[in-house]
């Protein structure tokens, strides 16, 4: 499973975390939040529950879609 981030990750290597609830996903680089977006898809949330890590793909606007995963993020899920 991968998450496509419309932009660039911070230049410094960081531990990345994806925090998911049934209504939103938050991505952090270290302690800094770098993305927050709402979603309403129970299937996606159920899949995230079963993964300890997901890939993150940087996809800056106007560039061609990358051919590889940029980073790996740890997953934490919360039901609320």
VMD Tcl script that draws the C-alpha trace (Angstrom):
set ca {
  {0.00 0.00 0.00}
  {1.30 3.47 -0.86}
  {0.14 7.03 -0.25}
  {0.83 9.59 -2.96}
  {1.81 12.96 -1.50}
  {1.24 15.89 -3.89}
  {4.50 17.66 -3.06}
  {7.96 17.04 -1.65}
  {9.01 15.44 1.61}
  {11.42 17.37 3.88}
  {15.05 17.18 2.72}
  {16.36 15.72 5.98}
  {15.79 11.97 6.43}
  {13.04 11.56 9.03}
  {11.01 8.84 10.61}
  {7.63 9.26 8.90}
  {4.33 8.38 10.52}
  {0.88 7.97 8.98}
  {-1.89 8.40 11.56}
  {-5.29 7.30 10.31}
  {-8.81 7.45 11.70}
  {-11.97 6.54 9.81}
  {-12.27 10.20 8.71}
  {-8.76 11.60 8.11}
  {-5.11 10.78 7.46}
  {-2.24 12.77 8.96}
  {1.38 12.42 7.83}
  {4.23 13.51 10.10}
  {7.96 13.90 9.51}
  {9.43 13.43 12.95}
  {7.23 15.64 15.15}
  {6.13 17.99 12.34}
  {2.82 17.47 10.57}
  {3.38 17.72 6.82}
  {-0.03 16.65 5.49}
  {-3.61 16.27 6.69}
  {-6.49 15.26 4.48}
  {-10.02 13.98 5.00}
  {-11.32 10.77 3.47}
  {-14.34 8.54 3.94}
  {-13.48 5.05 2.82}
  {-13.93 2.22 5.34}
  {-12.05 -0.22 3.08}
  {-8.94 1.99 3.09}
  {-9.08 2.33 6.87}
  {-9.47 -1.44 7.32}
  {-6.45 -2.04 5.10}
  {-4.36 0.45 7.06}
  {-5.21 -1.40 10.29}
  {-3.39 -4.46 8.94}
  {-0.18 -2.70 7.84}
  {2.65 -1.61 10.11}
  {4.27 0.40 7.30}
  {3.21 2.01 4.00}
  {5.13 3.61 1.18}
  {5.02 7.34 0.47}
  {5.48 8.60 -3.08}
  {6.42 12.25 -3.68}
  {4.51 13.63 -6.64}
  {5.21 17.35 -7.14}
  {2.65 19.14 -9.34}
  {3.65 19.32 -13.00}
  {6.17 16.46 -12.88}
  {5.76 12.99 -14.32}
  {4.62 10.29 -11.92}
  {7.66 8.75 -10.17}
  {8.62 5.13 -10.73}
  {9.56 4.37 -7.12}
  {8.54 4.80 -3.50}
  {10.24 7.81 -1.91}
  {10.00 6.82 1.76}
  {8.42 4.36 4.16}
  {6.14 5.47 6.99}
  {5.03 3.71 10.14}
  {1.25 3.35 10.47}
  {-0.84 4.06 13.54}
  {-4.61 3.80 13.43}
  {-7.25 5.11 15.80}
  {-10.95 4.41 15.72}
  {-11.78 7.98 16.80}
}
mol new
graphics top color blue
foreach p $ca { graphics top sphere $p radius 0.5 }
foreach p [lrange $ca 0 end-1] q [lrange $ca 1 end] { graphics top cylinder $p $q radius 0.2 }
display resetview
